[in-house]
Amino acid sequence: MSPDDLRKQFKAVYMAIGAQGSTALGVDSEEGKVLSGLAFLKAVREKNPTKIGKKVVVIGGGNTAIDAARTARRMGSEVTILYRRTAAEMPAYEEEVKAAKDEGVKIQFLCAPVKLGGSSNAVTVTCTKIELGSPDASGRPKPVPVKGSEFDVQCETLIAAIGQDINLTGLENIPRANNWIGADVLGQTTEKGIFAGGDAVTGPALVASAIGAGCKAALSIDAFIKGKKAELPEKMEVSYKDLPLRNASHFKHLQDIKRTEVEKLEASKRLANPDSEEALPFTQDQVMSESKRCLGCGSYKASFEGFPEYFGKICLACHDCESICPNDALIMPNFFRIDEGRFATDYDYPLDSRDGLPNPLRLEKPLPLCCRGNQTRRGGFRHRCRQGCL
């Protein structure tokens, strides 16, 4: 079904098809000799792994490359990663790179493939050595090939994980921008009634970014259907004025508890059992320690001394998480009663403003916990938040 068919049935269509394609190496004789990192990982996940042999070469320096290398290592292969920059420029998470090395993955820096030879199960990767030049568009040093420095690397399987792209088969008429779907911050494309977001617009990014894009597009679609102009809500800065001091009596027992570092399963045991979890579970004592630890909500930045009234074992409902989320992916409709293991209802809100917590969102006076969509009761009657959010 094409976007035109969908538009005949719906007033608006939101495109969130992701970036599930893999970027080609762009070297001579590539066809039939390269397995994409995403395809390899998907096959393993679906319990239908590709036979990769004893020697595997992975090209790339991102998290997909590391995941592919570690997975191949768990399948019993000798694995070498080829990366065109140095360790300092690798976009993969540092802890993942360290874990890969612990598991026996070799990394050869400052080299890049220029030609492939051999067959699909006996590949000759001709590489050139690299020198780093001036920063490119990514801000990292530009890889510059060194003339006459070619050398060969042999492998049974070559996995490429140098980037992702979008598959627009059947969607060729969708507006494009820099090889992705073209859409503004509200998800609006130049095609009336067509909206888009997530990796299909930005390229590979975090899940939170895609969630935030969906939230913004929902506002935009709602405005479009109603014939109104779509606008993002004003983003409020978090203020810690009137929050209790961290050294107040009810915080003192939390100050000296340090974060419990997750222990990892030994590399040899991870390789012996490919399906094992790398991170070991907390012990009961560690769980109790973590539950008592101060998470640094910002109370230590308070600008006054005093002891405000507060509910006790409940979420502060400060909305800091919602306010500072860079992707606008969080919505905090109300607070969570930790003591009862449930979200609050209207009847949990205080009858008098003096029973509420100081509100950190720059209100002149403390109010009951009612910002961002919460309703409160006073004297048995509901009233609207002064922020005008109801």
C-alpha positions in Angstrom: 0.0 0.0 0.0 1.5 3.3 -1.1 1.4 6.7 0.8 -1.2 7.8 -1.8 -3.4 4.9 -1.0 -3.1 5.6 2.7 -4.0 9.3 2.2 -7.2 8.2 0.5 -8.2 6.5 3.8 -6.6 8.8 6.4 -6.2 12.6 6.8 -2.6 12.2 7.9 0.2 9.5 7.5 3.2 9.2 9.8 6.3 7.5 8.3 8.5 5.8 10.9 10.2 3.1 8.9 13.6 3.3 10.5 17.1 3.0 8.9 17.3 -0.8 8.4 19.5 -0.8 5.4 23.3 -1.0 5.5 25.8 1.3 3.8 27.9 -0.4 1.1 31.7 -0.3 1.4 32.0 1.2 -2.1 35.0 -0.8 -3.2 35.8 -2.9 -6.2 34.4 -6.4 -6.5 32.2 -6.0 -3.4 29.1 -7.8 -4.6 28.6 -11.2 -3.1 31.5 -11.0 -0.7 30.2 -8.8 2.1 27.7 -9.5 4.8 26.1 -6.5 6.5 26.4 -6.2 10.3 22.7 -5.8 10.7 21.8 -8.8 8.6 24.3 -10.9 10.5 23.0 -9.9 13.9 19.4 -10.4 12.8 20.1 -13.9 11.6 21.8 -14.8 14.9 18.9 -13.3 16.8 16.4 -15.3 14.8 18.4 -18.5 15.5 19.3 -18.8 11.9 23.0 -17.8 11.9 25.2 -17.6 8.8 28.1 -20.0 8.7 31.0 -17.7 9.1 34.0 -20.0 9.4 37.1 -19.6 11.6 38.4 -16.2 10.4 36.1 -13.2 10.4 37.0 -9.6 9.5 34.6 -6.8 10.6 35.0 -3.3 9.0 33.7 -0.4 11.1 34.2 1.3 14.5 30.6 1.8 15.8 28.5 -0.2 18.2 27.1 -2.4 15.4 30.7 -3.4 14.4 31.5 -4.2 18.0 28.3 -6.2 18.4 29.0 -8.2 15.2 32.6 -8.8 16.3 31.7 -10.0 19.7 28.9 -12.2 18.4 31.2 -13.8 15.8 33.8 -14.4 18.6 31.1 -16.1 20.7 30.5 -18.4 17.6 34.1 -19.6 17.9 35.7 -17.5 15.2 38.9 -15.5 15.2 37.8 -11.9 14.7 39.7 -8.8 13.6 38.2 -5.4 13.3 39.6 -3.0 10.7 39.0 0.7 11.5 40.2 3.7 9.5 40.9 6.0 12.5 42.3 5.5 16.0 40.7 4.3 19.2 40.1 7.9 20.3 37.8 8.4 17.3 35.8 5.2 17.6 32.1 6.0 18.0 31.5 2.7 19.8 31.0 2.8 23.6 34.4 2.5 25.3 33.2 -0.2 27.7 32.0 -2.3 24.7 35.4 -1.9 23.0 37.1 -3.0 26.2 34.8 -6.0 26.5 35.5 -7.0 22.9 39.2 -6.9 23.5 38.8 -8.9 26.7 37.0 -11.6 24.6 39.9 -11.8 22.2 38.7 -9.5 19.4 41.7 -7.9 17.6 41.4 -4.3 16.4 43.7 -3.0 13.6 43.6 0.8 13.4 44.4 3.3 10.6 43.5 1.1 7.7 40.7 0.9 5.2 39.6 -1.6 2.5 40.1 -0.5 -1.2 39.5 -3.8 -3.0 38.0 -7.3 -2.5 39.1 -10.5 -4.1 38.6 -14.2 -3.8 35.1 -15.7 -3.2 32.2 -15.4 -0.8 33.8 -17.8 1.7 37.5 -17.0 1.0 37.8 -13.2 0.8 40.9 -11.3 0.2 40.6 -7.8 1.7 43.1 -5.4 0.2 43.6 -2.5 2.6 45.5 0.7 2.5 47.2 2.4 5.5 45.7 5.6 6.7 47.0 8.9 8.0 44.7 11.4 9.8 44.3 14.8 8.3 42.2 17.9 9.1 38.7 17.4 10.7 35.9 16.5 8.4 32.2 17.2 8.6 31.9 14.9 11.6 34.5 16.8 13.6 36.9 13.9 13.5 40.2 13.8 11.6 39.7 12.9 7.9 41.2 9.6 6.9 43.9 10.1 4.2 45.1 7.0 2.3 48.9 6.5 2.3 50.1 5.8 -1.2 51.9 2.5 -1.8 50.9 1.1 1.6 48.5 -1.6 0.4 48.4 -5.0 2.2 46.1 -8.0 2.2 44.0 -9.6 4.9 42.4 -13.0 4.5 39.1 -14.1 5.9 36.3 -16.6 5.4 33.6 -14.0 6.2 33.7 -10.2 5.7 31.2 -8.2 7.8 30.7 -4.5 7.0 29.2 -2.2 9.6 30.1 1.3 8.5 26.7 2.8 8.6 23.0 2.5 8.0 20.7 3.9 5.3 17.0 3.9 4.5 15.1 1.6 2.2 12.6 3.6 0.3 11.4 0.9 -2.1 7.9 1.8 -3.1 8.3 5.2 -1.4 10.4 6.9 -4.0 8.1 10.0 -4.1 8.6 10.8 -0.4 10.6 14.1 0.0 14.3 13.5 0.7 16.9 15.5 2.5 20.6 14.3 2.6 19.6 10.7 1.8 16.9 10.6 4.5 13.2 11.6 4.5 13.0 15.3 4.7 10.9 16.6 7.7 11.1 19.5 10.1 11.3 19.3 13.9 7.6 18.7 14.1 7.7 15.8 11.6 6.1 17.8 8.7 7.3 17.0 5.2 6.7 19.1 2.1 3.9 16.7 1.1 0.6 17.7 2.7 -0.6 15.1 5.2 2.7 13.2 5.2 4.7 13.3 8.4 7.9 11.4 9.3 10.2 10.9 12.2 12.8 8.7 13.9 15.8 7.2 12.2 14.2 7.6 8.8 14.6 11.3 9.2 17.7 11.8 11.4 19.6 8.7 10.5 20.6 6.1 13.2 20.0 7.6 16.7 18.8 6.7 20.1 15.4 5.2 20.9 14.6 8.3 23.0 15.1 10.4 19.9 12.6 8.4 18.0 10.1 8.5 20.9 10.5 12.3 21.1 10.0 12.6 17.3 6.8 10.7 17.6 5.5 12.9 20.4 6.3 16.1 18.4 4.7 14.6 15.3 1.5 13.7 17.3 1.2 17.4 18.2 1.8 18.4 14.6 -0.8 15.9 13.2 -3.4 16.9 15.7 -3.0 20.5 14.7 -3.0 19.6 11.0 -6.3 17.7 11.3 -7.9 20.6 13.3 -6.6 23.2 10.8 -4.4 24.9 13.4 -0.7 25.9 13.4 1.5 23.4 15.1 3.8 24.7 17.8 6.1 23.0 20.3 5.3 23.8 23.9 7.6 26.1 25.6 10.4 24.2 27.3 10.8 25.2 30.9 14.1 25.4 32.7 14.4 23.5 35.9 14.8 25.5 39.1 15.7 24.0 42.4 14.5 26.9 44.5 12.8 25.8 47.7 13.8 22.2 47.4 15.1 20.6 50.7 18.8 20.7 51.2 20.7 17.5 50.7 22.2 17.8 54.2 18.7 18.0 55.8 18.1 15.4 58.4 16.0 13.2 56.1 18.8 13.0 53.6 21.7 12.4 55.8 21.5 8.6 55.7 21.8 8.7 51.9 24.9 10.8 51.5 27.7 8.2 51.8 26.2 5.4 49.8 28.2 4.8 46.6 26.8 3.5 43.4 27.1 -0.3 43.1 29.1 -1.2 40.0 27.7 -4.1 37.9 30.0 -7.1 38.0 30.6 -8.8 34.6 30.9 -12.5 33.8 34.4 -13.6 33.0 35.3 -13.4 29.3 36.1 -17.1 29.1 32.7 -18.0 30.5 31.0 -15.6 28.1 32.7 -17.3 25.2 31.9 -20.8 26.5 28.2 -19.9 26.8 27.2 -17.5 24.0 23.7 -16.9 25.3 24.9 -16.0 28.8 24.3 -12.5 30.2 27.4 -10.4 30.5 26.2 -8.3 33.4 25.7 -10.3 36.6 22.6 -9.6 38.8 22.8 -7.7 42.0 22.9 -9.5 45.3 20.1 -8.8 47.8 22.4 -6.6 49.8 23.3 -4.6 46.6 19.7 -4.2 45.7 18.9 -2.8 49.1 21.9 -0.5 48.9 20.9 0.9 45.5 17.3 1.5 46.7 18.7 3.6 49.6 21.2 5.6 47.5 20.6 9.2 46.7 20.2 9.5 42.9 21.2 13.2 42.9 17.8 14.7 42.0 19.3 18.1 42.5 18.2 18.8 46.0 21.8 19.6 47.0 21.5 22.8 44.8 18.8 24.3 47.0 19.1 28.0 47.7 17.4 28.1 51.1 17.6 26.5 54.5 14.5 25.0 56.0 12.4 21.9 56.2 9.4 21.9 53.9 6.4 19.6 54.3 6.4 16.7 52.0 4.4 13.5 51.4 7.1 11.0 52.4 7.8 7.9 50.2 6.5 9.2 46.9 7.9 10.6 43.7 8.6 14.3 44.2 6.5 15.0 41.0 9.1 17.7 40.2 8.9 16.9 36.4 12.6 17.4 36.1 12.8 14.3 33.9 10.2 15.7 31.6 11.7 19.2 31.5 15.3 18.3 30.7 14.8 15.3 28.3 16.6 16.5 25.2 14.3 14.5 23.0 11.0 15.5 24.6 10.3 11.8 24.9 9.0 11.8 28.5 5.6 12.7 29.7 5.0 12.9 33.4 1.2 12.9 34.0 1.3 12.4 37.7 3.4 11.0 40.5 4.1 7.4 41.6 3.3 6.3 45.1 6.3 4.2 46.0 4.8 3.3 49.3 1.8 1.7 47.6 3.3 0.7 44.3 0.8 2.6 42.1 0.3 5.9 40.3 -1.6 8.5 42.2 -5.2 9.4 41.5 -7.0 12.7 42.0 -7.8 11.7 45.6 -4.1 11.5 46.4 -3.6 15.2 45.9 -3.6 17.6 48.9 -6.7 19.5 49.9 -4.6 22.5 50.8 -1.6 24.0 49.1 0.3 23.9 52.4 0.3 20.1 52.1 2.0 20.1 48.7 5.7 20.0 47.8 7.5 23.1 46.6 7.2 23.2 42.8 10.6 23.5 41.1 9.1 24.9 37.9 9.5 28.6 38.8 6.1 29.2 40.3 6.0 32.2 42.7 4.5 30.1 45.5 4.3 26.4 46.2 1.3 24.7 44.8 -0.2 21.2 45.2 1.4 18.8 42.8 -0.5 19.7 39.7 1.7 20.7 36.9 1.7 19.3 33.4 -1.8 17.9 33.4 -2.4 17.0 37.1 -5.7 18.0 38.6 -6.0 18.8 42.3 -8.9 19.2 44.7 -9.5 22.0 47.1 -12.4 21.7 49.5 -13.9 18.9 47.4 -13.8 20.9 44.1 -11.3 20.6 41.3 -9.4 23.7 40.2 -7.0 24.5 37.4 -3.3 24.7 37.7 -1.9 28.2 37.6 0.4 27.1 34.8 -2.7 26.9 32.6 -1.9 23.3 31.6 -5.5 22.0 32.2 
